[in-house]
Amino acid sequence: MLNQKIRQLRRERGMTQKELARRIGVSTSAVGMYEQGRREPDTALLARLAAVLDCSTDELLGTAYSGGDVGDVIDSFARTLERQPGLMFNGAPISRGDREKLAHAIRVAAALSSPQKQGNGR
């Protein structure tokens, strides 16, 4: 799972294995081995990976809290949407600014449908 997550996040950020390797201070072949599941990063390297890939170590390891807070899920999805290169809508590319607007709209919709909002006079 970790190997797939590293590959997925690296690709989402438009990084090559070589660029990721340079940014975390390892060889390109080490990144390849991490992505193939033939090696696992130590805890210090895991923290550098998370920083460079702009995610939490929990997200990398697949241990994010799954207690059901939809806000956390929406935030995670919105961050992924903002970072995802090459997205298309009806065959046309979506700009980075439009991805950010869409992520913001998702957050606003979630806030408006929050049970706390509905319970306060709605």
GIKA-V595002 format. One record per helix or strand. SS is the DSSP state (A for helix, B for strand). FROM is the first residue (numbers start at 1). TO is the last residue. Records with the same first field share a line. If there is no record, write none. Layout:
SS->FROM-TO, FROM-TO
This chain:
A->2-12, 17-24, 28-36, 43-52, 57-61, 70-83, 96-112, 115-119
B->88-89, 92-93
